[in-house]
Amino acid sequence: MSILKNAIKRGVSRAVGNAVEKGVRTAVAPAVERATAGVVNKAADSINQAVGTPDQTQQYQQTQQYQQQSSVNTAQVNAAAGTLGSLFGAYAGAVNTMANEAAKNMKLCPGCGEGAPAANKFCPRCGTALPEQTVADGAVCSSCGTQNPVGTKFCASCGSKLPAAVAEEEAALARDQAVLASWDNLLPQYPKWCFGGNEYYIEDMGPGDNGYPMYMFSVSNTNAAALAQYRELLKQNGFRPAGKYPSEESLYKKINGICFRFNCSEPFGGDPGCMSVYFTVSEPNGGFDYVAPPPKKSSSLRDLFGF
């Protein structure tokens, strides 16, 4: 396949990905792939024929030079471009039609976001109870009754938020609340996060060298100010810098002889809006109760002889 065909196909794939919900895309993909081959080939051949260049990768790379050296019929090129636009216009309509038809017989799992047949009561991937609404039902405006294309969040007729978008937000909120509910079992020694953001996640990183588990807490759509507020909340609950090299990045609290540690040395290492911090059991360098010795007095003749 030439560079031209590859470029067109990438563009079509992006358009399809943006047009439909993830779950529907899974069902639509096979039909899309079958339709893509004919549309891409026809569009590429139309342009190649207009510029008078064979469909070969090396020759396509020389198109700009060829156009300058030959008397290309501008009208033909414009006609080819118009044909390409018409093909993509018809193709986009076909994709929307396929997506809307698939949406009538599909539900989206609120737990993992995958598609499932409308007859299913539970998600075959994660076991979460599926909603009564199909994906198509979720695109029907509850205010004016308009059937909107799947994947849209607001009604094209009146601007109201669509049921699918409302359900998605409610499911996301429920997932975050479930994570915070698990905090009491996994991290009872630490105050619970209460400074906004979303997409909460607590991951067990496995036991450390001392056998105690380490947990990573992640939250999206947050910032350094929220982290500073949480550090202050930790201090109000008895956590503090400790050891030979005390730092605000690591706060410690000893409970029944066990030293619990909060660490935020690289909280935004991967994404400025996504924070990851760690909770574990660990003594600071020098020990939790380390106290720096007083500075030594300098010796001099005056000190030795008293004058």
Short mmCIF file of the C-alpha atoms (twelve columns), coordinates in Angstrom:
data_MODEL
# 
_entry.id   MODEL 
# 
loop_
_atom_site.group_PDB 
_atom_site.id 
_atom_site.type_symbol 
_atom_site.label_atom_id 
_atom_site.label_alt_id 
_atom_site.label_comp_id 
_atom_site.label_asym_id 
_atom_site.label_seq_id 
_atom_site.Cartn_x 
_atom_site.Cartn_y 
_atom_site.Cartn_z 
_atom_site.pdbx_PDB_model_num 
ATOM 1   C CA . MET A 1   0.000   0.000   0.000   1 
ATOM 2   C CA . SER A 2   1.346   3.448   -0.938  1 
ATOM 3   C CA . ILE A 3   2.072   6.289   1.477   1 
ATOM 4   C CA . LEU A 4   -1.090  7.964   0.215   1 
ATOM 5   C CA . LYS A 5   -3.305  4.990   1.045   1 
ATOM 6   C CA . ASN A 6   -1.685  4.608   4.445   1 
ATOM 7   C CA . ALA A 7   -2.278  8.277   5.233   1 
ATOM 8   C CA . ILE A 8   -5.928  8.081   4.181   1 
ATOM 9   C CA . LYS A 9   -6.495  4.935   6.195   1 
ATOM 10  C CA . ARG A 10  -4.975  6.493   9.325   1 
ATOM 11  C CA . GLY A 11  -7.280  9.467   8.911   1 
ATOM 12  C CA . VAL A 12  -10.307 7.221   8.535   1 
ATOM 13  C CA . SER A 13  -9.342  5.218   11.634  1 
ATOM 14  C CA . ARG A 14  -9.067  8.393   13.716  1 
ATOM 15  C CA . ALA A 15  -12.427 9.594   12.430  1 
ATOM 16  C CA . VAL A 16  -14.087 6.300   13.350  1 
ATOM 17  C CA . GLY A 17  -12.465 6.320   16.788  1 
ATOM 18  C CA . ASN A 18  -13.777 9.817   17.457  1 
ATOM 19  C CA . ALA A 19  -17.248 9.071   16.093  1 
ATOM 20  C CA . VAL A 20  -18.360 6.183   18.265  1 
ATOM 21  C CA . GLU A 21  -18.126 5.003   21.841  1 
ATOM 22  C CA . LYS A 22  -15.442 2.455   22.701  1 
ATOM 23  C CA . GLY A 23  -17.880 -0.386  23.248  1 
ATOM 24  C CA . VAL A 24  -19.762 0.264   20.023  1 
ATOM 25  C CA . ARG A 25  -16.492 0.603   18.113  1 
ATOM 26  C CA . THR A 26  -15.693 -3.021  18.959  1 
ATOM 27  C CA . ALA A 27  -18.851 -4.197  17.245  1 
ATOM 28  C CA . VAL A 28  -18.545 -1.788  14.332  1 
ATOM 29  C CA . ALA A 29  -14.854 -2.418  13.629  1 
ATOM 30  C CA . PRO A 30  -15.200 -5.494  11.366  1 
ATOM 31  C CA . ALA A 31  -17.689 -3.758  9.076   1 
ATOM 32  C CA . VAL A 32  -15.564 -0.606  9.106   1 
ATOM 33  C CA . GLU A 33  -12.481 -2.549  8.039   1 
ATOM 34  C CA . ARG A 34  -14.345 -4.120  5.126   1 
ATOM 35  C CA . ALA A 35  -15.662 -0.742  3.999   1 
ATOM 36  C CA . THR A 36  -12.301 0.967   4.466   1 
ATOM 37  C CA . ALA A 37  -10.454 -1.054  1.852   1 
ATOM 38  C CA . GLY A 38  -12.732 -0.067  -1.024  1 
ATOM 39  C CA . VAL A 39  -13.042 3.584   -0.030  1 
ATOM 40  C CA . VAL A 40  -9.310  4.068   0.534   1 
ATOM 41  C CA . ASN A 41  -8.315  2.369   -2.701  1 
ATOM 42  C CA . LYS A 42  -10.832 4.311   -4.749  1 
ATOM 43  C CA . ALA A 43  -9.861  7.650   -3.194  1 
ATOM 44  C CA . ALA A 44  -6.137  7.046   -3.639  1 
ATOM 45  C CA . ASP A 45  -6.567  5.859   -7.234  1 
ATOM 46  C CA . SER A 46  -8.621  8.963   -8.031  1 
ATOM 47  C CA . ILE A 47  -5.864  11.282  -6.848  1 
ATOM 48  C CA . ASN A 48  -3.110  9.258   -8.518  1 
ATOM 49  C CA . GLN A 49  -4.999  9.308   -11.798 1 
ATOM 50  C CA . ALA A 50  -5.543  13.080  -11.565 1 
ATOM 51  C CA . VAL A 51  -1.861  13.885  -11.036 1 
ATOM 52  C CA . GLY A 52  -0.801  11.283  -13.602 1 
ATOM 53  C CA . THR A 53  1.503   9.394   -11.234 1 
ATOM 54  C CA . PRO A 54  1.609   5.585   -10.795 1 
ATOM 55  C CA . ASP A 55  0.779   4.280   -7.340  1 
ATOM 56  C CA . GLN A 56  4.330   3.656   -6.125  1 
ATOM 57  C CA . THR A 57  5.751   4.874   -2.806  1 
ATOM 58  C CA . GLN A 58  8.939   6.355   -4.221  1 
ATOM 59  C CA . GLN A 59  7.111   8.143   -6.996  1 
ATOM 60  C CA . TYR A 60  4.522   9.517   -4.584  1 
ATOM 61  C CA . GLN A 61  7.299   11.040  -2.504  1 
ATOM 62  C CA . GLN A 62  8.342   12.923  -5.655  1 
ATOM 63  C CA . THR A 63  4.838   14.284  -6.337  1 
ATOM 64  C CA . GLN A 64  5.701   17.872  -5.422  1 
ATOM 65  C CA . GLN A 65  8.641   17.924  -7.820  1 
ATOM 66  C CA . TYR A 66  6.577   16.210  -10.532 1 
ATOM 67  C CA . GLN A 67  3.785   18.782  -10.250 1 
ATOM 68  C CA . GLN A 68  6.246   21.614  -10.720 1 
ATOM 69  C CA . GLN A 69  7.818   20.017  -13.798 1 
ATOM 70  C CA . SER A 70  4.660   18.890  -15.605 1 
ATOM 71  C CA . SER A 71  1.512   20.610  -16.805 1 
ATOM 72  C CA . VAL A 72  -0.903  19.131  -14.298 1 
ATOM 73  C CA . ASN A 73  -4.549  19.829  -15.019 1 
ATOM 74  C CA . THR A 74  -5.658  21.792  -11.933 1 
ATOM 75  C CA . ALA A 75  -9.285  21.058  -12.677 1 
ATOM 76  C CA . GLN A 76  -8.576  17.315  -12.570 1 
ATOM 77  C CA . VAL A 77  -6.845  17.597  -9.218  1 
ATOM 78  C CA . ASN A 78  -9.711  19.646  -7.800  1 
ATOM 79  C CA . ALA A 79  -12.180 17.107  -9.160  1 
ATOM 80  C CA . ALA A 80  -10.241 14.313  -7.476  1 
ATOM 81  C CA . ALA A 81  -10.235 16.211  -4.213  1 
ATOM 82  C CA . GLY A 82  -13.976 16.727  -4.542  1 
ATOM 83  C CA . THR A 83  -14.414 13.031  -5.191  1 
ATOM 84  C CA . LEU A 84  -12.370 12.252  -2.093  1 
ATOM 85  C CA . GLY A 85  -14.511 14.623  -0.017  1 
ATOM 86  C CA . SER A 86  -17.688 13.022  -1.331  1 
ATOM 87  C CA . LEU A 87  -16.344 9.558   -0.583  1 
ATOM 88  C CA . PHE A 88  -15.448 10.487  2.996   1 
ATOM 89  C CA . GLY A 89  -18.785 12.241  3.455   1 
ATOM 90  C CA . ALA A 90  -20.658 9.123   2.386   1 
ATOM 91  C CA . TYR A 91  -18.288 6.980   4.410   1 
ATOM 92  C CA . ALA A 92  -18.841 9.024   7.580   1 
ATOM 93  C CA . GLY A 93  -22.570 8.622   7.123   1 
ATOM 94  C CA . ALA A 94  -22.149 4.871   6.722   1 
ATOM 95  C CA . VAL A 95  -20.063 4.674   9.898   1 
ATOM 96  C CA . ASN A 96  -22.683 6.589   11.882  1 
ATOM 97  C CA . THR A 97  -25.418 4.333   10.512  1 
ATOM 98  C CA . MET A 98  -23.492 1.194   11.483  1 
ATOM 99  C CA . ALA A 99  -22.731 2.618   14.922  1 
ATOM 100 C CA . ASN A 100 -26.340 3.585   15.585  1 
ATOM 101 C CA . GLU A 101 -27.606 0.174   14.491  1 
ATOM 102 C CA . ALA A 102 -25.064 -1.616  16.666  1 
ATOM 103 C CA . ALA A 103 -26.007 0.654   19.581  1 
ATOM 104 C CA . LYS A 104 -29.576 -0.679  19.570  1 
ATOM 105 C CA . ASN A 105 -28.331 -4.133  20.524  1 
ATOM 106 C CA . MET A 106 -25.522 -3.230  22.892  1 
ATOM 107 C CA . LYS A 107 -25.012 -2.102  26.467  1 
ATOM 108 C CA . LEU A 108 -21.951 -0.477  27.974  1 
ATOM 109 C CA . CYS A 109 -20.581 -1.805  31.250  1 
ATOM 110 C CA . PRO A 110 -20.393 0.926   33.943  1 
ATOM 111 C CA . GLY A 111 -17.525 -0.959  35.572  1 
ATOM 112 C CA . CYS A 112 -15.013 -1.495  32.758  1 
ATOM 113 C CA . GLY A 113 -16.579 0.408   29.853  1 
ATOM 114 C CA . GLU A 114 -16.680 -2.590  27.512  1 
ATOM 115 C CA . GLY A 115 -19.615 -3.400  25.255  1 
ATOM 116 C CA . ALA A 116 -21.908 -6.375  25.821  1 
ATOM 117 C CA . PRO A 117 -24.990 -7.776  23.995  1 
ATOM 118 C CA . ALA A 118 -28.238 -6.109  25.041  1 
ATOM 119 C CA . ALA A 119 -29.638 -9.427  26.343  1 
ATOM 120 C CA . ASN A 120 -26.883 -9.717  28.963  1 
ATOM 121 C CA . LYS A 121 -27.627 -8.838  32.571  1 
ATOM 122 C CA . PHE A 122 -23.974 -8.847  33.676  1 
ATOM 123 C CA . CYS A 123 -20.744 -7.854  31.969  1 
ATOM 124 C CA . PRO A 124 -18.920 -10.934 30.614  1 
ATOM 125 C CA . ARG A 125 -15.581 -9.201  31.196  1 
ATOM 126 C CA . CYS A 126 -15.804 -7.983  34.819  1 
ATOM 127 C CA . GLY A 127 -19.157 -9.259  36.144  1 
ATOM 128 C CA . THR A 128 -20.635 -5.814  36.862  1 
ATOM 129 C CA . ALA A 129 -24.433 -5.532  36.577  1 
ATOM 130 C CA . LEU A 130 -25.328 -3.959  33.222  1 
ATOM 131 C CA . PRO A 131 -27.830 -1.078  32.886  1 
ATOM 132 C CA . GLU A 132 -31.302 -1.616  31.449  1 
ATOM 133 C CA . GLN A 133 -30.636 0.983   28.749  1 
ATOM 134 C CA . THR A 134 -28.918 0.116   25.500  1 
ATOM 135 C CA . VAL A 135 -26.303 2.493   24.104  1 
ATOM 136 C CA . ALA A 136 -28.929 3.834   21.687  1 
ATOM 137 C CA . ASP A 137 -31.340 4.483   24.583  1 
ATOM 138 C CA . GLY A 138 -28.617 6.483   26.299  1 
ATOM 139 C CA . ALA A 139 -28.460 8.840   23.317  1 
ATOM 140 C CA . VAL A 140 -32.189 9.701   23.472  1 
ATOM 141 C CA . CYS A 141 -32.644 13.119  25.047  1 
ATOM 142 C CA . SER A 142 -34.763 12.928  28.206  1 
ATOM 143 C CA . SER A 143 -35.889 16.544  27.706  1 
ATOM 144 C CA . CYS A 144 -37.038 16.622  24.085  1 
ATOM 145 C CA . GLY A 145 -36.915 12.988  22.963  1 
ATOM 146 C CA . THR A 146 -34.402 13.495  20.136  1 
ATOM 147 C CA . GLN A 147 -32.394 10.417  19.117  1 
ATOM 148 C CA . ASN A 148 -28.803 11.628  18.985  1 
ATOM 149 C CA . PRO A 149 -25.821 9.843   17.427  1 
ATOM 150 C CA . VAL A 150 -24.074 7.505   19.842  1 
ATOM 151 C CA . GLY A 151 -20.994 8.974   21.466  1 
ATOM 152 C CA . THR A 152 -22.408 12.478  21.923  1 
ATOM 153 C CA . LYS A 153 -22.822 13.913  25.406  1 
ATOM 154 C CA . PHE A 154 -25.287 16.742  24.767  1 
ATOM 155 C CA . CYS A 155 -28.489 16.850  22.753  1 
ATOM 156 C CA . ALA A 156 -28.114 18.465  19.329  1 
ATOM 157 C CA . SER A 157 -31.680 19.840  19.555  1 
ATOM 158 C CA . CYS A 158 -31.873 21.367  23.035  1 
ATOM 159 C CA . GLY A 159 -28.395 21.068  24.572  1 
ATOM 160 C CA . SER A 160 -29.440 18.896  27.520  1 
ATOM 161 C CA . LYS A 161 -26.978 16.388  28.872  1 
ATOM 162 C CA . LEU A 162 -27.838 12.933  27.495  1 
ATOM 163 C CA . PRO A 163 -28.667 9.958   29.752  1 
ATOM 164 C CA . ALA A 164 -25.504 8.097   28.694  1 
ATOM 165 C CA . ALA A 165 -23.325 11.021  29.788  1 
ATOM 166 C CA . VAL A 166 -25.182 11.278  33.110  1 
ATOM 167 C CA . ALA A 167 -24.812 7.530   33.680  1 
ATOM 168 C CA . GLU A 168 -21.106 7.708   32.853  1 
ATOM 169 C CA . GLU A 169 -20.556 10.458  35.410  1 
ATOM 170 C CA . GLU A 170 -22.556 8.589   38.052  1 
ATOM 171 C CA . ALA A 171 -20.574 5.391   37.409  1 
ATOM 172 C CA . ALA A 172 -17.267 7.271   37.692  1 
ATOM 173 C CA . LEU A 173 -18.387 8.844   40.973  1 
ATOM 174 C CA . ALA A 174 -19.434 5.436   42.309  1 
ATOM 175 C CA . ARG A 175 -16.035 3.962   41.412  1 
ATOM 176 C CA . ASP A 176 -14.245 6.770   43.265  1 
ATOM 177 C CA . GLN A 177 -16.483 6.340   46.299  1 
ATOM 178 C CA . ALA A 178 -15.749 2.597   46.299  1 
ATOM 179 C CA . VAL A 179 -12.002 3.314   46.326  1 
ATOM 180 C CA . LEU A 180 -12.402 5.707   49.267  1 
ATOM 181 C CA . ALA A 181 -14.508 3.100   51.059  1 
ATOM 182 C CA . SER A 182 -11.633 0.599   50.689  1 
ATOM 183 C CA . TRP A 183 -9.262  3.165   52.260  1 
ATOM 184 C CA . ASP A 184 -10.556 2.269   55.726  1 
ATOM 185 C CA . ASN A 185 -9.350  -1.328  55.281  1 
ATOM 186 C CA . LEU A 186 -6.139  -0.708  53.346  1 
ATOM 187 C CA . LEU A 187 -4.859  2.554   54.875  1 
ATOM 188 C CA . PRO A 188 -6.555  3.011   58.264  1 
ATOM 189 C CA . GLN A 189 -3.489  4.747   59.779  1 
ATOM 190 C CA . TYR A 190 -3.713  7.653   57.317  1 
ATOM 191 C CA . PRO A 191 -6.388  10.340  56.945  1 
ATOM 192 C CA . LYS A 192 -8.575  9.773   53.888  1 
ATOM 193 C CA . TRP A 193 -8.050  11.877  50.774  1 
ATOM 194 C CA . CYS A 194 -10.729 14.600  50.615  1 
ATOM 195 C CA . PHE A 195 -9.293  17.207  48.271  1 
ATOM 196 C CA . GLY A 196 -11.085 16.593  44.981  1 
ATOM 197 C CA . GLY A 197 -9.916  15.143  41.701  1 
ATOM 198 C CA . ASN A 198 -11.269 11.903  40.255  1 
ATOM 199 C CA . GLU A 199 -10.299 8.474   38.926  1 
ATOM 200 C CA . TYR A 200 -9.070  7.363   42.342  1 
ATOM 201 C CA . TYR A 201 -7.019  4.180   42.467  1 
ATOM 202 C CA . ILE A 202 -5.233  2.312   45.275  1 
ATOM 203 C CA . GLU A 203 -2.692  -0.267  44.116  1 
ATOM 204 C CA . ASP A 204 -0.942  -2.848  46.293  1 
ATOM 205 C CA . MET A 205 2.718   -2.601  45.223  1 
ATOM 206 C CA . GLY A 206 3.687   -5.746  47.134  1 
ATOM 207 C CA . PRO A 207 5.728   -6.189  50.306  1 
ATOM 208 C CA . GLY A 208 8.874   -4.186  50.912  1 
ATOM 209 C CA . ASP A 209 12.138  -5.428  52.406  1 
ATOM 210 C CA . ASN A 210 10.559  -5.401  55.867  1 
ATOM 211 C CA . GLY A 211 7.592   -7.511  54.753  1 
ATOM 212 C CA . TYR A 212 5.031   -4.747  55.060  1 
ATOM 213 C CA . PRO A 213 2.974   -3.849  51.984  1 
ATOM 214 C CA . MET A 214 3.394   -0.626  50.053  1 
ATOM 215 C CA . TYR A 215 0.332   1.087   48.570  1 
ATOM 216 C CA . MET A 216 0.207   3.662   45.792  1 
ATOM 217 C CA . PHE A 217 -2.689  6.103   45.682  1 
ATOM 218 C CA . SER A 218 -3.388  7.808   42.338  1 
ATOM 219 C CA . VAL A 219 -5.796  10.633  41.573  1 
ATOM 220 C CA . SER A 220 -6.391  12.548  38.320  1 
ATOM 221 C CA . ASN A 221 -7.283  16.199  37.748  1 
ATOM 222 C CA . THR A 222 -5.474  17.445  40.830  1 
ATOM 223 C CA . ASN A 223 -2.501  19.722  41.532  1 
ATOM 224 C CA . ALA A 224 0.295   20.588  43.950  1 
ATOM 225 C CA . ALA A 225 -2.002  22.801  46.052  1 
ATOM 226 C CA . ALA A 226 -4.257  19.819  46.829  1 
ATOM 227 C CA . LEU A 227 -1.203  17.756  47.771  1 
ATOM 228 C CA . ALA A 228 -0.053  20.523  50.129  1 
ATOM 229 C CA . GLN A 229 -3.469  20.455  51.791  1 
ATOM 230 C CA . TYR A 230 -3.231  16.702  52.296  1 
ATOM 231 C CA . ARG A 231 0.257   17.020  53.826  1 
ATOM 232 C CA . GLU A 232 -1.155  19.559  56.256  1 
ATOM 233 C CA . LEU A 233 -3.962  17.132  57.140  1 
ATOM 234 C CA . LEU A 234 -1.356  14.427  57.797  1 
ATOM 235 C CA . LYS A 235 0.492   16.752  60.178  1 
ATOM 236 C CA . GLN A 236 -2.739  17.517  62.004  1 
ATOM 237 C CA . ASN A 237 -3.047  13.753  62.506  1 
ATOM 238 C CA . GLY A 238 0.427   13.364  64.022  1 
ATOM 239 C CA . PHE A 239 2.656   12.799  60.991  1 
ATOM 240 C CA . ARG A 240 5.893   14.782  60.790  1 
ATOM 241 C CA . PRO A 241 9.319   14.900  59.117  1 
ATOM 242 C CA . ALA A 242 11.809  12.706  60.994  1 
ATOM 243 C CA . GLY A 243 15.295  11.167  60.904  1 
ATOM 244 C CA . LYS A 244 18.691  12.620  60.040  1 
ATOM 245 C CA . TYR A 245 17.413  14.294  56.908  1 
ATOM 246 C CA . PRO A 246 13.848  15.466  57.615  1 
ATOM 247 C CA . SER A 247 11.838  16.507  54.563  1 
ATOM 248 C CA . GLU A 248 8.305   17.517  53.671  1 
ATOM 249 C CA . GLU A 249 8.379   14.777  51.020  1 
ATOM 250 C CA . SER A 250 8.345   12.043  53.678  1 
ATOM 251 C CA . LEU A 251 6.164   12.249  56.777  1 
ATOM 252 C CA . TYR A 252 6.217   9.643   59.559  1 
ATOM 253 C CA . LYS A 253 4.078   8.586   62.489  1 
ATOM 254 C CA . LYS A 254 4.818   5.838   64.996  1 
ATOM 255 C CA . ILE A 255 1.797   3.794   66.122  1 
ATOM 256 C CA . ASN A 256 2.284   0.945   68.624  1 
ATOM 257 C CA . GLY A 257 5.979   0.788   67.810  1 
ATOM 258 C CA . ILE A 258 5.445   0.686   64.015  1 
ATOM 259 C CA . CYS A 259 6.623   3.625   61.914  1 
ATOM 260 C CA . PHE A 260 4.188   4.510   59.141  1 
ATOM 261 C CA . ARG A 261 5.464   6.617   56.251  1 
ATOM 262 C CA . PHE A 262 3.843   8.855   53.640  1 
ATOM 263 C CA . ASN A 263 6.051   9.599   50.621  1 
ATOM 264 C CA . CYS A 264 5.474   12.100  47.809  1 
ATOM 265 C CA . SER A 265 8.968   12.540  46.361  1 
ATOM 266 C CA . GLU A 266 7.776   12.497  42.720  1 
ATOM 267 C CA . PRO A 267 4.012   13.070  42.887  1 
ATOM 268 C CA . PHE A 268 3.537   14.325  39.313  1 
ATOM 269 C CA . GLY A 269 6.260   12.366  37.552  1 
ATOM 270 C CA . GLY A 270 4.131   11.070  34.685  1 
ATOM 271 C CA . ASP A 271 1.440   13.707  34.146  1 
ATOM 272 C CA . PRO A 272 1.098   17.216  35.618  1 
ATOM 273 C CA . GLY A 273 -2.553  16.547  36.438  1 
ATOM 274 C CA . CYS A 274 -2.171  12.988  37.758  1 
ATOM 275 C CA . MET A 275 -0.733  12.529  41.243  1 
ATOM 276 C CA . SER A 276 0.752   9.343   42.719  1 
ATOM 277 C CA . VAL A 277 1.842   9.078   46.365  1 
ATOM 278 C CA . TYR A 278 2.930   6.137   48.505  1 
ATOM 279 C CA . PHE A 279 2.126   4.689   51.917  1 
ATOM 280 C CA . THR A 280 4.335   2.135   53.621  1 
ATOM 281 C CA . VAL A 281 6.023   1.078   56.867  1 
ATOM 282 C CA . SER A 282 9.582   2.357   57.075  1 
ATOM 283 C CA . GLU A 283 11.961  3.995   59.565  1 
ATOM 284 C CA . PRO A 284 13.733  7.173   58.409  1 
ATOM 285 C CA . ASN A 285 17.509  7.329   58.227  1 
ATOM 286 C CA . GLY A 286 18.730  7.563   61.824  1 
ATOM 287 C CA . GLY A 287 15.408  6.411   63.256  1 
ATOM 288 C CA . PHE A 288 12.075  8.076   63.968  1 
ATOM 289 C CA . ASP A 289 13.304  9.537   67.287  1 
ATOM 290 C CA . TYR A 290 16.630  10.783  65.942  1 
ATOM 291 C CA . VAL A 291 17.822  14.004  67.567  1 
ATOM 292 C CA . ALA A 292 20.827  15.815  66.144  1 
ATOM 293 C CA . PRO A 293 23.688  16.040  68.688  1 
ATOM 294 C CA . PRO A 294 24.656  19.528  69.870  1 
ATOM 295 C CA . PRO A 295 27.539  21.106  67.945  1 
ATOM 296 C CA . LYS A 296 30.980  20.506  69.436  1 
ATOM 297 C CA . LYS A 297 32.658  23.470  71.128  1 
ATOM 298 C CA . SER A 298 35.837  24.596  69.461  1 
ATOM 299 C CA . SER A 299 38.955  24.187  71.658  1 
ATOM 300 C CA . SER A 300 41.368  27.088  72.042  1 
ATOM 301 C CA . LEU A 301 44.120  28.227  74.390  1 
ATOM 302 C CA . ARG A 302 41.591  30.409  76.188  1 
ATOM 303 C CA . ASP A 303 39.390  27.313  76.822  1 
ATOM 304 C CA . LEU A 304 42.347  25.248  78.043  1 
ATOM 305 C CA . PHE A 305 43.954  27.792  80.380  1 
ATOM 306 C CA . GLY A 306 41.049  30.030  81.240  1 
ATOM 307 C CA . PHE A 307 42.399  33.260  79.869  1 
# 
